[in-house]
């Protein structure tokens, strides 16, 4: 997440993790939600950069990207968990 800083990253990560947790109806803790939101943002921003050569800027756009990425990570964890 470029241009947001550490505090902004934590805030967006927490909000995105909570949004993804609510959308996907998963029950994770606060710390895991923050990590999930930050990792979701990193994964989806990397994918956006690979495909389009740029990422979305700004707080709201990064929140959307982070929440979508966190939802994708929840789906991935659920699919891996069922196969094991």
For each residue, the residues with C-beta under 8 A, 3 or more apart:
1: 4 8 9 12 41 42 45 62 66
2: 55 57
3: 57
4: 1 8 9 12 59 62
5: 8 9
6: 9 10
7: 10 11
8: 1 4 5 11 12 59
9: 1 4 5 6 12 13 38 41
10: 6 7 13 14 34 38
11: 7 8 14 15
12: 1 4 8 9 15 16 37 38 41 59 62 63 66
13: 9 10 16 17 33 34 35 36 37 38 41 66
14: 10 11 17 18 30 33 34 37
15: 11 12 18 19 37 63 66 67
16: 12 13 19 20 36 37 38 40 41 63 66 67 69 70
17: 13 14 20 21 28 32 33 34 35 36 37 38 40 70
18: 14 15 21 22 33 37
19: 15 16 22 23 37 63 67 70
20: 16 17 23 24 26 33 36 37 40 67 70 71 73 74
21: 17 18 24 25 26 27 28 33 36 70 74
22: 18 19 25
23: 19 20 67 71
24: 20 21 71 74 75
25: 21 22
26: 20 21 74
27: 21
28: 17 21 32 33 36
29: 32 33
30: 14 33 34
31: 34 35
32: 17 28 29 35 36
33: 13 14 17 18 20 21 28 29 30 36 37
34: 10 13 14 17 30 31 37 38
35: 13 17 31 32 38 39
36: 13 16 17 20 21 28 32 33 39 40 70 73 74
37: 12 13 14 15 16 17 18 19 20 33 34 40 41 66 67 69 70
38: 9 10 12 13 16 17 34 35 41 42 66
39: 35 36 42 43 69 70 73
40: 16 17 20 36 37 43 44 65 66 67 68 69 70 71 72 73
41: 1 9 12 13 16 37 38 44 45 62 65 66 69 70
42: 1 38 39 45 46 69
43: 39 40 46 47 69 72 73
44: 40 41 47 48 65 66 68 69 72
45: 1 41 42 48 49 55 56 65 69
46: 42 43 49 50
47: 43 44 50 51
48: 44 45 51 52 54 55 56 65
49: 45 46 52 53 54 55
50: 46 47
51: 47 48
52: 48 49
53: 49
54: 48 49
55: 2 45 48 49 65
56: 45 48 61 62 64 65
57: 2 3 61 62
58: 61 62
59: 4 8 12 62 63
60: 63 64
61: 56 57 58 64 65
62: 1 4 12 41 56 57 58 59 65 66
63: 12 15 16 19 59 60 66 67
64: 56 60 61 67 68
65: 40 41 44 45 48 55 56 61 62 68 69
66: 1 12 13 15 16 37 38 40 41 44 62 63 69 70
67: 15 16 19 20 23 37 40 63 64 70 71
68: 40 44 64 65 71 72
69: 16 37 39 40 41 42 43 44 45 65 66 72 73
70: 16 17 19 20 21 36 37 39 40 41 66 67 73 74
71: 20 23 24 40 67 68 74 75
72: 40 43 44 68 69 75 76
73: 20 36 39 40 43 69 70 76 77
74: 20 21 24 26 36 70 71 77 78
75: 24 71 72 78 79
76: 72 73 79 80
77: 73 74 80 81
78: 74 75 81 82
79: 75 76 82 83
80: 76 77 83 84
81: 77 78 84
82: 78 79
83: 79 80
84: 80 81
